[in-house]
């Protein structure tokens, strides 16, 4: 049996549909992770106030926050159980499963952490670092979903959501750092530098979000920014200038926590809107691809191929013409010229659609690739030098400025050195 070009035109469209279905599944996973990160941020904030107040405040909330996290973990487990663990249906299965394993391991460390917090046998900075690492692992999984997208519209929506989630996480870390500083009535040099880095990091993330977000989400972000934030800015100014706050230390810390929590809860509403935008993109593109397949099959049926050819006992060997060449040079295997041109038109239409998607995705791929390299380099600095995300970014940025190179170039060089140091002698 000889296959025709039309067999592979249809196969191409079916493959596109399968890829979009995979993206829809991944987007649903991202939504579950988004909720889990939010309740983890709540638990971290509650534990932070509990430890900063030497157990005087929020002790009664610890179990409630842990229960909320557990419910979100169960939702994650349910979603993960639906994944094809063979990896055959996932283009990025190896890295995705590795990240999932890291996430699940980090979640398994939370019970011991909660015991240490309840008994106050762990310091506030140590507890925050532990929570930060757990949340960072979850964000890495979201980034992998954005990086695996083969559709430009969905890639933009995922990148907007990831960037905003990252900015929201830095806002939550700022809440914890500020609460500790106000409770102590003092921001030391390290805390002051961390605070400035977190504020700068938020701006970076929100700028990227604005670059890729849809108009509806941008309008909602503008509404959030128009809400009266004078009290929040006053607190920030006190912290950044290292002025001594007025009032009782605990009262000031609790008020800061309330103000920043209201800000973060507002961000969660936008995060939910971004999740809906991602899902809408996936479903829209999936419907478009399925309708296109139906239309394609109708067009093929209307070609009125001879019986022998409908039984696939024919051959049409074609590819879309290179730039500058016409399609007349392609042969139609002895068919009538009109029928051959009709088949060729279907092949070329499919090829043009794929080329248009590739061209649009190329720019996003370059942007995603740079961000992925930078994120991996920051991860190395955080893992081996105990830096926070803002500190790791600042380290890379300072190195780039000192060497007059791009941030991505410094990140690539760092990863290359790391790979060299971890390689076995037989690999060199």
N, C-alpha and C positions, 0 to 999 in steps of 0.2 A: 504494500500500500504506500502510495506517495502522498506526502503532505503538501498542502498549498499554503501560500502566503496568508490566505484568509483564516486558516486555522490558528496562525500565530497572532493575527490581528485580534481575534477574539480572546486568545490566551493572554495577550498583553493587557487587555481591559479587565479580565478576571483577576489578573495579578494585582492590578491597581486597586481593585475593590478589596481584595484580601489585605493589602497593605493599609488601606483606609480603615478597615475593620479592626486591624491591630492597633492603629492609632486611637480609635475610639475606646478600645479596651484599656490602653495605656492612660488615656485622659481620665477615664473613670477611676483608675488607680491613683492618679495625681489628685483628684478631688478628695479621695479618702485620706491621702497623706496630708493634704492641706488641713483637714479637720484635726488630724492627730497632732500635727505641729502646733496648732493653735491651743489645744488643751495642754500640751506639754509646756508651752510658754506660760499658760496660766499656773500650772503646778510649780514651775520654776519661780514665778513671781511670788506666789504664796510662801514657798519655802524660803525665799530670799528675805521677806519681811519677818518671818518666824525666827530666822537665824540672826538677823540684824537687831531684833528686839530681845535677844536672849530668851526666846520662847514666850514672851509676854503677849504677842499678837499672832493671830491667824492659826494658832495651833488646832482649833476646832475645824478649820477648813482643809487641813492636810489630807485627811481620809477622803473627803468629798472630791478633791482635785485628783487624787490617785484613782478613784473610781471612774471619773470622767475619762481619764487616760486609758483605763482598762477597756472601757466600752469602745473607744476609738481603735484600740489595738485589735479587738475582736472583729471590728468592721474591716480592718486591714487584712487580717488573717482570712476572712471570708473571701475578700477580693483576690488575695494571692492564691487561694486554693483553686481558683478558676483558671489560673495561668497554665499554659501547656509547658510542663517542666522538662519536656524533651528538648525544648529549644528549637524544634524544627519550624515552628510558625513565627519565630521571632528573629528579626534580622540582627539584633544586638543582644541575643540571648545570653551569651557568655558574660559580658560586662553587667548586664541587667541583673542576672542571678547572683553575681558576686556582690553587687551593691545591696540586693535584698538580704543576703546572708549577713552582711555587715549591719544593716538596720535591725534585723531580728536579734543579733547578738547584743547590740547596744541596748535594746529594749529589755533583754534578760538581766541587765545589770541594775535596773531601776529598783527592784525590791530591796536590795542591799543598801542602795543609796537612801531610800526612804527611811530605813531603820536608823541609819546614821544621822539623818536630819532630825527625826523624832527624838532621838537620844542626845542630840546636840554634840555628837562626837566627831563632827566634820565642820570645817570652817566655811563661812559664807563663800569666799572665793573658790574654794575647792568644789563645793556643791554646784556653783554656777558653771564652772568649767565642765563638770560632768554633764550637766543638762545641755550645755552648748554643744558638746561633742555629739550627743545623741541627736539633737536637732539638725546639726550640720550633716550627719549621715542621711537623714531624711531628705534634706534639700538636694543632696547629691543625686538621689534617686529621681527627684523631680527634674533635675537638669539632664539626666540621661534620657528621659522621655522627650524633652525638648530637642535634644541633639539627634534623636533617632527619627525625627519626622522627615518624611520625603515629600510632604506637601507644603508649599510656601505659605499658604494662608494659615494652616494649622501651626506651622513652625513659628510664625509671628505671634499667634495667640499664646502658644506655650511659652515663648521667650518673654513676652510681656508678663505673664503670670509668674514665672520663675523669678524674674527681676524684682517684681513687687513683693513676692514672698521673702526674698532675701533682704529687701529693704525693711520689711516689717519685722523680721528677726533681729536686725540691728537696732530697730526702735525698741524691741522688747529687751535686748541686752542693755540699751541705754537706761531703760526703766530700772533694771536691777542695779546697775552701777551707780545711778543717781541716788537710789534709795539707800544704798550702803554709805555713800558719801554724806548725804544729809543726816543719816542716823548718827554718824560719827562726827558731824559738824565740821568735816574737813575732807578735802580732796587732795591726796598727795600727788607727787609728780607723775607717778605711773598711772593713777586713776585719771588725772587731768588729761594726759596724752591719749589714753584710751577713749575718753569721752569725745575729744576732738576728732579722733579717727572714726568713731562710730557715727558722728554727725556727718562727716565727709562721706563715709560709706553709704549712708542713707541717700544722700543727694545723688551719688553715682547710680545707685540702683533705680531710683525714681526717674532719673533722666533716661535710662535705658527703657524703663517701662513706658514712658511717654513717647519714645521713638517707635515702639512696636504695638502699642495698645490701640484698640478700635475707638471710634469717636464717642460711643456711649460710656465706656469706662473712663476715658479722659474727662468727659463732662462730670462724671461722679467724683473723680479725683479733684477737680476744680471746686466742686461743692464742699468737699471735705476741707480743702485749704481755706475756704472762705469762712468757715466756722471760727468764732472768736477763740484765738489761741494765746491771748495776752498773758494769761497766768502761766501757761506752759513755757512761753518764751521768757518770762521773768525768772522762772525756776532755772531754765537753761543758762540764762545770763549769769545768775548767781554761781552756778556750778562752773561755768567756763572761765569766769573771772576769779574763781576761788574766794569769793567774798563769804563772810560768815552770815549764814541765814538767820533771820529773826524768828523768835518763837522757840518752843520746846523741840528738841531734836527729833523725838519720836513723832510728834504731831506734824512736823515739817515733812519727815520721810513718808508718813502715811498719806499726807495730802499730795505729795509728788506722785506717789503710787496711784492714787485715784485719778489724777489728771492724766497721767501717761496711759493708764489702763483705758480710759475713755477714748483716747487717741488711737490706741491699738485696736480696740473693739470697732471703731469706725473703719479702720483699715481692713478688718476681717470682712466687713460688709462688701467692700470693693473686691477683696480676694474671692468671695463667693460669686460676685458678678463676673470676674475674670474666668472663673471655673465654668460658669454657664456659657460664656463666650467661646471658650475652647470646645465645649461639647456641641454647641450650635454649629461651629465650623466643621467639626468632624461629621456630624449628621448631614449637614448641607452638602458637603463634598461627597459623602457616601451615596446620597440620593442622586446627585448629579452623575456620578460614575455608573450607578445601576441603570439610570434612565438612558445614559449613553450606550450601555451595552445592549439594552433592548432595541434602541434605534439602530445600532450597528447590525444586530442580527436581522432586523427587518430589512435593512438595506441589502444585506447579503441574500436574503430570501427573494428579494425583488429583482436580483440579477438574472433570474431565469436561466440558471446554468443547465447544460445538458445532463441527462440522467447519469451518464458515466462519470461526469465531473462532480455531481452532487454526492456521489459515493466515494469521493476523494481519490478517484483513479486519474488524477491529473496533477500537473505541476506548474506552478507559477513562481519562478525564482526572481524576487525583486527586493530591492532595498530603496529607501528614499534617496533621491539623487543628492550628490554633494553640492555644496554651494557653487552657483554659477553654471550648473549643468541642468538640462531639461530632462523631463521624465520620458521623452520619446525614445531615448536610447535603450530603455528596458524592454525586454522581450516578454511576450504574453503567451508563450508556449503553444502557439498554433491556434489560439482562440481568435474570434473575430475582433477586429480593432476596437469596436465599440465596447464589447464586453471586457476586453483587456484594459481599456482606459477606465472603465467603471471600477474594476478591481484595484487598479493602481491608485485611483482617487481615494479609495478607502484606506489603503496602506499609507498614502502620503498624509491624509488627514490625521491618522493616529500618530504618525511621526511628528507632524507639526505641533500637535498638542503636547507630546512628550518633550520636544525641544523647547517649547515655551515654558513648561514647568521647570525644566533643567536650568534655563537661563535665569528665571526668577529665583530659583532656589540657590543658585551659585553664590550670590551675594550674601544671602543668609547663612549659607554654609561657612563662608569665610569668616563672618562675624562670630558664628557659633564655635568654629574651630579655635579662634583666638581666645574666646572666653573659656573654652574647655581647658586649654593649655594653662591659662592663668589660674583657673580654679584648682587644677591638679598641683601646680607649683605652690599655691597658698596652702593646700592640704598638707604638703610635705613640711612646710615651715611650721604649721600648727602642730603636726604630729611629732616632729623631732626637736622643736625648740619651744614648745608650749605656748605659742603665740595665739592670740585671738585672731578672728578673721580680719578685722580692721588693721591690727598690727602687722599681719602677714602681707596685706595689700600695701600698706605703707612701706614695708621693707622692700618689696618688689619695685614700687614706684620710685623710692629713693635710689635704688641700684640703677634703674633705668635712666634717671636724671643724671646721676654721676657719670654714667658711661655714654650718655647721649644716644640711647637706643630706645626702641619701642618696648612697652611693657611685655608684649607677647614674645619678643626676642629674648629678653632676660628669663622669662618663664621657660621657654624652650631650652635654653642653655642649662638652666638649673635641673630640668628633668633629664637632660642628656647626661649630666654629671652623676645624678642619682642612679640612673640606669647602669652607668659604667661601674659605680662603686658596688652595686648589688649583684653585678654579673659574676658568674663563676669563672675561674681561670680558664676552663675549657671553652667558655663562650667567647673569650677575647681573641 
